[in-house]
Amino acid sequence: MRKKGRKIGIAVGAVNAVLLIVFGIIYLNIYILGRENTAENAKNAWDGGVYKYGQVSLFLAPENGLDLMGAYNLKQGIEEKLKDASVSKTVKGTNGAPDQKIEGRLWIDCGYGEAEVTVNGVKGSCDVTAGGTYNDFFIFHPETVLSGSYYTPESINADTIVIDKQCSWQLFGGIDTAGMTVTISGREYRVAAVVDCPFEGDELAAYGSKPRIYMPYESLCNIVPGTLMTAYEICIPNVVKDFPKTVMTEVNSAPERKSAVVDQTGRFGIATLFKGFGEISQSAIIDTSLAYPWYENKIRTAEIKGKILAGFGVYLLVIPLISTVYGLFCLVKALGAGAKSIKSKAEKAYQRKISEAYYKKRGHTEG
């Protein structure tokens, strides 16, 4: 009987070991998914100082998109919320510690809108999707730079663009083309950088088949008047739980079905993914006219994969969890039985000692 129980124990242990190994592999895949599709680039760049930061995105339907004034108004609203919450560049020290001051900016933002344009180069032309970028777009959404470097809000030039590898090949026949010029609607633009682009899989589906270029939002509006930003993102101090998301929700004036506020912070955490596992079916239902940019669609695709993996992975832990609870129960029971046995033996030894002392004394007296 004991031999049979031992075999069952070994089999259960082996099953648990296999399940835990599979869970480890799943967790590793979730980690890789999150690293390759991180939605927290700006947060990661701004963390480590006086404040911890949170990153939040606002996505809008095209008819509710933002122009420069709309983006400015959102920015002013966020400034007021930070002021109301006493979030500033100076944090008072506690217990006699000196005040801490933030060097540079307290928070950053960016915006993005798209239009279709034709770009001409020395070896031909191509129809592209042009992304108009506002403020620190490339801090939020860095791409692999193959040649040159990004333009920044500080070094911005209205005649500067970033093109992808596919566009560079079609226009120049190579990718080392930073510094060269292209023509769009009769106006010349200098290539500041060439960035990589996907060539297969889900990432390509989100990216689209057309080449892409990036240029300052104002420049895109000069080419395609009326272009609006359908994405606006912030990275601000996360002074209390969900503070950045609350701020963005409160300053957003677009109707609920025409906008979505997405908290990017911890988006690929296993607890967050498991929580969203039961909502996967709802993600297939599209009942809004939101315009998600390609990089958000890429993240959403990876997020669904992560939710499936997290749901499957957590359920794998059910059997090891039950085994652990049962094992602890058996251990407690065994310890109880052991303690009872020890107590019983101690009592018997004590009684034996008393008896021996009694008979020894009685025998001595009679003698």
N, C-alpha and C positions, 0 to 999 in steps of 0.2 A: 504494500500500500504506500509506504514511504517512498519507494523507488518510483512508483507511478506519479506521485505528487511532485517528486523532484524533476521528472521529465516534463511534466506540465509547466512547472516553474521556469525551466530552461527555455521551453518553446515560447512562453509568454514574454520572457525577457528578450528573446531574439526578435520577436515581432515588434516589441516596443523600440528596440534598437534600430530596426529598419525604418520604422515610422519617424523616429527622431532624426535619422540621417536624411530621409526624404524632406522633412520639414526644414532642415538646415540648408539643403539644396534650393528649396523654394525661397527661403529667406534671402539667400545669396542672390538669386535671380531678381527678387524684388529690389534689393540694394542696387544691383547693376541697372535695373530699369530706372530707378530714381536718380542715380548718378548721371545716366546718359540723357535723361529727359527732365533734369532739374528745373523747377519753376521758381527757384529761390536765388538766382544769381545776384540780384541786387542786395537781398538780405545778407547773403554770405559775404558780400563785399563791404557792407556797412556794420556788421556785427563786430564785437570785440572791443568796443569802446565804453563810453559812459552808459549807453542804453543797449538793450536787446531790441532787435528790429523785427518788423513783420512786413510782408509783401502781399499786396492785394491788387487784383485786376478788376476793372469795370469794362464789360463788353456791351455794346449798344447795337440796336437795329440801325440800318443805314439812314432811315429817316430821322433818327434821334442822335445822329453823330455830332461830333464837336468840331467847331471851327476854332481859330485861335482865341477868340473872345470866350467861347464856351470852356475851353481848357483853362484859360486864365481865371474864370469865375470859380471853377472847381478848385483850383489851386488856392485862391483866396479863402474859400470856404474851409479848406483843410487847415490853412494857417490859423483861422479863427478857432477851430476845434482844438488845435494844439495849444493855443493860448488859453482857452477856457480850462483845459486840463492841466495848466501850469507846466507844460512841456517846453523847455527852452534849451538854449545852448549852454546854460550854466546850471549845474545840479548842486544844491546845497550839501555840504558835508555834514555828517552826523557824528556825535560824540567827540566833538572838537576837531574832526578831520577837516582839511581844507576843501574849499569848493572845487568841483571838477568842471572843466570847461571843454567844450567841443570845438576843435579846430575845423574850420571849413563849414560845410553846409550841415544843417540839422537833418534834412530829409531830401529825397530826390523823387522825380516823377518822369514819366515818358508817355508819349502818345503814338498812335499808328493808324494810318488810313491808306487805302489802295486805289489805284486806277490803272487802266491799260494804256500803254504808250508804245511807240515804235522808236527803236534806237538804231542809229547808223554808225558804222565803223569803217575802217580802211578796207576790210575784206567782205563787207556785206552789211545786212541789217537784220534785225529780229524784233518780233513783237514780244513784249515783256510785261510782267506784272510789276508795277512800280509801287514801292512802299514809301509813303511819306512819313518821316520820323520826326518826333518832337522831343526836345530835350535829351535826356540820357538813355535813349533807346538801346544803345549797344552795351550798356551796363546791365540792363535787364535781359537782353537777348543777344549775347555774344555768339558769333559764328567763328568757325575755324578760318583764320586769315591765311591766304596762300601768297599774297603779294600786297605790299603797302601797309597802310594802317587806317583805322576808322577816323572819320571826322568826329569832332566832339562839339558840344555847345559852345565851348570857349574858342575853338579854332574853326568854327563853322564858316563855310564859304558857300554862297548860294549856287555857285557853279561847280560844286563838288558832289560826286556820287560814289556809291559802292556797288559793284556788280558781282554776280555769281560766276562760278567757273564755266557753266554752260554758255552764258552770255559772252564771256571773254573769248571762248573758243570760236563762237560764231562771228564775233566782230573783228577779232585780231588773229585768230589761229593759234593762240597760246594763252597761258595764264599769268605770265610775268609781265603784266600790262599796267601796273600802277603808274600813274603819271601821264598816260596816254589820254587822248581826248576822243569823245564821241559827240554825235549831234542828235539832239532831240527837238523836234519842231523848229528846226532852223537855228537852234542855239547850241553853242559848244559847252560841254561839261568835262571836267577833268576827273579821271578815275583815281579815287583816293586809295581804294583797296579792292582786291578780288577775294571773295570768300567761297568756301566749299559749298556743295549742295548734294543732297541725297541722290542715289541712282537706282534704288530698288526698295521694295517692301512698303510697309505702312507709312514710313516717313516720307517716301516719294509720293504716296497717295495724298498725304496732307499738304505737301509742298506744291504739288501740281506739276503738269508737264511743261509749262512755260518757264523760260528763264526769269530770274528776278533781279531787280535792282533796288537800291535804297537811296533816297535823297532827302534833304531837308523838306519838311512838310510845306513850307512856304514856296519852295521851288516847284513842288508837284502842283500846288494850286495855281502857279503861273502857267503851267502847261495845260492842266485840266481844271479850269475854274469850277468851284463848287465842291471839290473833293472834301470829304469830312473824315474825321478820325472816328473809328468805331471801336477803338481800344484806348483806355487810359489807365495807367498803372502807377502805384505809389509804393514807396518803401519808407515807412515812418517808425518812430519809436513805439514799441509794443509795451506800454507802461502798465496796462492791465490786460487780462485775458480778452482776446478778440477785439482789442481797441482799434487796430487798423481797419478791420472789416466793418466795425460799427461806424467809424468816421466816414468811410467811403459810402456806406449805405445811406447815411444821413445827408451827405452833400449831393448825392445823385438825385436829380429831379426827373429822370426819365421814368415812364410807367413801368410797372413790375414786369409785364409781359414783353417789354421792349428793351429790357436790360438785365444783366446778371452780374452780381458781385461775387468774385471767386477769391477765396483766401488761399494764396499759394503756399503759405507757411506750413511745413510739415505735410504736404500733400501726399507724399509717398511713404509716410509712416505706416507701419503695418496695422496699427490700431485704427487709423483713419481709413485705410483701404478695406479692412474687414467690415467696418461700419457701413461702408458704401457697397459691400458685396450684395446686400439684399436690394439695392436700388439699381442694379445693372439693367434690368428689364425696362425701367423707366427711361434710361438714357437713350433707348432706341426710339422713343416717342418725341418727335419734333413738333412742338406746338407754338413756337415763337419764330420771329424773323430775325433773330440775332445774327450778326456777322462775325463769326469767330475767325481771327487771323490764322494763317497756316500753322504758326508755332503753337498756338493753343490747341488746334486740332491734333497736332502731333502729340502733345502732352496728354490730351484726353484719351487718345488711342492707347498710349502706354498705361494710362491710369486704369482703363478697363481691364487690361491684361493683369495689372497689379492687383486689382480687386478680386479677380478670379483666382489668382495664385494665393492671395491672402485668405480668401474664404476656404479654399481647398486645404491650405496649409494648417489653418487653425483647427479645422475639423479633424485633421490627422492627429491632433494632440489629445483627442477625446479618450482614446484607448490608453495611451500612456498616463493620462490624468487619472482615469478610473483605476488603473493598475497601481499608481502611486498612492491613491487614497486607500485602496484595499490593502496595499502593503503596509501603510502606516497603521491601519486598523489591526492587522495581524501582529504588527510589532508591539502596539500598545497592549493587545490581548496577551501576547507572549510575555511582555514585561510584567503585566498584571499577574499572570500565572506564575511567573518566576518569583515575583515579590511574595505572592501567597505561599509558594513552596518554601521560600527562605524563612518566612514568618513561622510556618508550621514546623520547620526543622529547628528553628531557634526556640520555639515553645517546648518542643519535645526534649531538646537538650537541657533546657532550663528545668523541666519537670524531672528529668533523669538526675540532674545534679542535686535537686532538692531531696529526691528519694534516696540517693546514695548517702547524702549527709544525714538523713533521718535514721536510716538503718545502721549507719556507722555509729552514730551516737547511741542508738538503742542497744546495739550489740555490746558496746563498751560499758554501758550502765549495768546490763545483766551480768556481765562477767565480773 
